[in-house]
Amino acid sequence: MTQVKKFWPILTGTHRYEKTLSTRGHGKGIIIDAPILAYLIETANGRILYDVGCDYNKIADEIKRKQFYEHDGFAFGPPKMSEEQRLTNRLAELGLQKEDVDVVFCGHLHFDHAGGLCEMCHAEVHVHEKELQAAKALADEAYFAQDFDCPINWRIYDKEYDLAPGVRAIETPGHTAGHMSMLIELPKGKPILLAGDAADLSENIDKEIAPGLCWKDNEAMAIESIRKLKDISIRAGAEIWPNHDMRFFESKNCFPKYFS
């Protein structure tokens, strides 16, 4: 029986870029506004955050912004993130402090998913072993070494597992080496299958299109993970939630209300 009590999708910023970054080989010249999301899961035994968004200081500080985002490696510039969208402030809107989060689960460690670790490093931080290895090796330009330049209480896994009854980590490599999705069983209604960046957009799922960035250009691995998510969704009766799809997010956004 699930121990999940409440579930919140939380907007922590947006990033404007060419669609090809989300749909490999599709969408050239089309610019999209992508939500940068975190997801809060309250269970009977504590709270779990799936992803933590960007580091606000790297965006708000002019010098840091130029260092990390305003160069040839980031053709579309920095994400947008307001003070209000800082994860600590979003939690405060729910009457919570960061210490009320027990576990941070990083689907992967790119800057827009793990940058906020600097503000949440009190919690256990769960990550796949292969993902941490790739991040420490700075395997691509979306890993920022400075995002991990604080004491982090890592909990490292190399397989699928249950974080709590009703919350399961799912291996979906392809976008990155150790990417993980998450299946969440709500007290009522359909389970939610958080794709993470295994599927940025609904189009990735519907048309089985790999994300723009694939681990070692292994497009087949990324598509295999999309098909795995679709298979799980059928067997579990779950709805797949793409991670950077503004239209989909807006159809689900109810913050500070929650799903239960």
Helices and strands as residue ranges (DSSP letters): E 4-18, G 19-21, E 31-43, E 46-50, H 56-60, H 62-68, G 83-85, H 87-93, G 98-100, E 103-105, H 111-114, G 115-119, E 124-128, H 129-136, G 145-148, E 153-157, E 161-164, E 167-171, E 180-184, E 192-196, H 202-206, G 215-217, H 219-236, E 239-242, H 246-252
